[in-house]
Amino acid sequence: MNKQENTSPDATDSGMYKTVPLDEPLTRGDTLITEVQIRKPVAGELRGVSLMDLGNLDVVALQRVLPRITLPTLTPHDVAKLDLADLMSLGAEVAVFLLKKADRPVVYPNS
């Protein structure tokens, strides 16, 4: 493993993007993925997924949505290999995106 893949340096933790460091990095070939950037999804990227399932952090729903909104792009196989704590962290960020901006500080004070 000689390469380490991080997210783009120009993307910030704004309202549209969140960077999540992984406790257990993913290995993809020679690349080590140590953090994942999540982009706020638009409605079309949630096709085929129940909002209720996504809000409940259903693993199957996350396996469908995360490949559509992550950088580097996680495959469903990558999502299946994630450490449970990392999956929860990524899922929690997705759940925050589902809230209205005004509600986010009430539910998640640190977001």
Short mmCIF file of the C-alpha atoms (twelve columns), coordinates in Angstrom:
data_MODEL
# 
_entry.id   MODEL 
# 
loop_
_atom_site.group_PDB 
_atom_site.id 
_atom_site.type_symbol 
_atom_site.label_atom_id 
_atom_site.label_alt_id 
_atom_site.label_comp_id 
_atom_site.label_asym_id 
_atom_site.label_seq_id 
_atom_site.Cartn_x 
_atom_site.Cartn_y 
_atom_site.Cartn_z 
_atom_site.pdbx_PDB_model_num 
ATOM 1   C CA . MET A 1   0.000   0.000  0.000  1 
ATOM 2   C CA . ASN A 2   1.799   3.059  -1.179 1 
ATOM 3   C CA . LYS A 3   -0.952  5.570  -1.817 1 
ATOM 4   C CA . GLN A 4   -3.250  7.274  0.624  1 
ATOM 5   C CA . GLU A 5   -6.451  8.798  -0.692 1 
ATOM 6   C CA . ASN A 6   -7.938  11.802 1.014  1 
ATOM 7   C CA . THR A 7   -10.721 14.088 -0.063 1 
ATOM 8   C CA . SER A 8   -10.105 17.188 -2.115 1 
ATOM 9   C CA . PRO A 9   -8.469  20.001 -0.149 1 
ATOM 10  C CA . ASP A 10  -10.788 22.699 -1.499 1 
ATOM 11  C CA . ALA A 11  -13.959 21.083 -0.140 1 
ATOM 12  C CA . THR A 12  -14.887 22.356 3.292  1 
ATOM 13  C CA . ASP A 13  -17.152 21.285 6.110  1 
ATOM 14  C CA . SER A 14  -19.843 23.638 4.906  1 
ATOM 15  C CA . GLY A 15  -23.554 22.949 4.896  1 
ATOM 16  C CA . MET A 16  -23.195 20.927 1.688  1 
ATOM 17  C CA . TYR A 17  -20.152 18.812 2.559  1 
ATOM 18  C CA . LYS A 18  -18.906 16.968 5.606  1 
ATOM 19  C CA . THR A 19  -15.597 15.167 5.948  1 
ATOM 20  C CA . VAL A 20  -15.652 12.052 8.103  1 
ATOM 21  C CA . PRO A 21  -12.335 10.527 9.222  1 
ATOM 22  C CA . LEU A 22  -12.434 6.740  9.313  1 
ATOM 23  C CA . ASP A 23  -11.383 4.898  12.477 1 
ATOM 24  C CA . GLU A 24  -10.582 1.868  10.337 1 
ATOM 25  C CA . PRO A 25  -9.305  2.960  6.894  1 
ATOM 26  C CA . LEU A 26  -10.508 1.122  3.805  1 
ATOM 27  C CA . THR A 27  -8.062  -0.497 1.428  1 
ATOM 28  C CA . ARG A 28  -8.802  -0.403 -2.283 1 
ATOM 29  C CA . GLY A 29  -5.945  -1.917 -4.255 1 
ATOM 30  C CA . ASP A 30  -2.857  0.123  -3.354 1 
ATOM 31  C CA . THR A 31  -4.964  2.982  -2.027 1 
ATOM 32  C CA . LEU A 32  -5.718  3.572  1.639  1 
ATOM 33  C CA . ILE A 33  -8.878  5.607  2.246  1 
ATOM 34  C CA . THR A 34  -8.582  7.393  5.593  1 
ATOM 35  C CA . GLU A 35  -11.463 9.857  5.285  1 
ATOM 36  C CA . VAL A 36  -14.611 10.216 3.252  1 
ATOM 37  C CA . GLN A 37  -16.302 13.384 2.152  1 
ATOM 38  C CA . ILE A 38  -20.100 13.312 2.062  1 
ATOM 39  C CA . ARG A 39  -22.095 15.683 -0.102 1 
ATOM 40  C CA . LYS A 40  -25.653 16.669 0.721  1 
ATOM 41  C CA . PRO A 41  -27.843 14.561 -1.597 1 
ATOM 42  C CA . VAL A 42  -30.483 15.982 -3.882 1 
ATOM 43  C CA . ALA A 43  -33.862 14.290 -4.208 1 
ATOM 44  C CA . GLY A 44  -32.916 12.314 -7.338 1 
ATOM 45  C CA . GLU A 45  -30.005 10.659 -5.551 1 
ATOM 46  C CA . LEU A 46  -32.434 9.195  -3.053 1 
ATOM 47  C CA . ARG A 47  -34.450 7.317  -5.676 1 
ATOM 48  C CA . GLY A 48  -35.343 3.812  -4.672 1 
ATOM 49  C CA . VAL A 49  -34.668 4.518  -0.992 1 
ATOM 50  C CA . SER A 50  -37.206 5.122  1.744  1 
ATOM 51  C CA . LEU A 51  -36.505 8.334  3.653  1 
ATOM 52  C CA . MET A 52  -37.669 6.526  6.773  1 
ATOM 53  C CA . ASP A 53  -35.083 3.772  6.195  1 
ATOM 54  C CA . LEU A 54  -32.373 6.339  5.555  1 
ATOM 55  C CA . GLY A 55  -33.310 8.302  8.677  1 
ATOM 56  C CA . ASN A 56  -33.203 5.053  10.667 1 
ATOM 57  C CA . LEU A 57  -29.702 4.378  9.290  1 
ATOM 58  C CA . ASP A 58  -30.809 1.198  7.552  1 
ATOM 59  C CA . VAL A 59  -27.681 -0.501 6.208  1 
ATOM 60  C CA . VAL A 60  -29.256 -1.380 2.846  1 
ATOM 61  C CA . ALA A 61  -30.420 2.218  2.373  1 
ATOM 62  C CA . LEU A 62  -26.946 3.524  3.230  1 
ATOM 63  C CA . GLN A 63  -25.377 1.031  0.801  1 
ATOM 64  C CA . ARG A 64  -27.536 2.528  -1.945 1 
ATOM 65  C CA . VAL A 65  -27.067 6.200  -1.112 1 
ATOM 66  C CA . LEU A 66  -23.444 6.492  0.043  1 
ATOM 67  C CA . PRO A 67  -21.978 5.537  -3.373 1 
ATOM 68  C CA . ARG A 68  -23.975 8.401  -4.877 1 
ATOM 69  C CA . ILE A 69  -22.761 11.096 -2.475 1 
ATOM 70  C CA . THR A 70  -19.223 10.239 -1.325 1 
ATOM 71  C CA . LEU A 71  -15.759 11.285 -2.397 1 
ATOM 72  C CA . PRO A 72  -13.857 9.116  -2.956 1 
ATOM 73  C CA . THR A 73  -16.838 7.240  -4.306 1 
ATOM 74  C CA . LEU A 74  -17.540 4.299  -2.041 1 
ATOM 75  C CA . THR A 75  -18.899 1.223  -3.757 1 
ATOM 76  C CA . PRO A 76  -21.627 -0.885 -2.109 1 
ATOM 77  C CA . HIS A 77  -18.838 -3.404 -1.395 1 
ATOM 78  C CA . ASP A 78  -16.786 -0.662 0.337  1 
ATOM 79  C CA . VAL A 79  -19.802 0.276  2.462  1 
ATOM 80  C CA . ALA A 80  -20.274 -3.384 3.408  1 
ATOM 81  C CA . LYS A 81  -16.626 -3.542 4.553  1 
ATOM 82  C CA . LEU A 82  -16.834 -0.414 6.733  1 
ATOM 83  C CA . ASP A 83  -16.218 -0.673 10.446 1 
ATOM 84  C CA . LEU A 84  -19.544 -0.298 12.265 1 
ATOM 85  C CA . ALA A 85  -18.458 2.904  14.003 1 
ATOM 86  C CA . ASP A 86  -17.483 4.405  10.638 1 
ATOM 87  C CA . LEU A 87  -20.797 3.352  9.080  1 
ATOM 88  C CA . MET A 88  -22.618 5.024  11.976 1 
ATOM 89  C CA . SER A 89  -20.576 8.207  11.548 1 
ATOM 90  C CA . LEU A 90  -21.313 8.380  7.825  1 
ATOM 91  C CA . GLY A 91  -24.974 7.533  8.384  1 
ATOM 92  C CA . ALA A 92  -25.307 10.194 11.068 1 
ATOM 93  C CA . GLU A 93  -24.029 12.830 8.643  1 
ATOM 94  C CA . VAL A 94  -26.554 11.679 6.053  1 
ATOM 95  C CA . ALA A 95  -29.293 11.929 8.689  1 
ATOM 96  C CA . VAL A 96  -28.242 15.509 9.496  1 
ATOM 97  C CA . PHE A 97  -28.599 16.395 5.810  1 
ATOM 98  C CA . LEU A 98  -32.238 15.225 5.946  1 
ATOM 99  C CA . LEU A 99  -33.102 17.885 8.516  1 
ATOM 100 C CA . LYS A 100 -34.067 21.459 7.789  1 
ATOM 101 C CA . LYS A 101 -31.215 23.885 8.484  1 
ATOM 102 C CA . ALA A 102 -33.156 25.481 11.330 1 
ATOM 103 C CA . ASP A 103 -33.597 22.090 13.041 1 
ATOM 104 C CA . ARG A 104 -29.991 20.914 12.763 1 
ATOM 105 C CA . PRO A 105 -28.564 22.857 15.753 1 
ATOM 106 C CA . VAL A 106 -31.398 21.623 17.987 1 
ATOM 107 C CA . VAL A 107 -30.921 17.953 17.144 1 
ATOM 108 C CA . TYR A 108 -27.153 17.999 16.489 1 
ATOM 109 C CA . PRO A 109 -25.632 20.994 18.354 1 
ATOM 110 C CA . ASN A 110 -22.129 20.382 16.952 1 
ATOM 111 C CA . SER A 111 -23.106 20.225 13.279 1 
# 
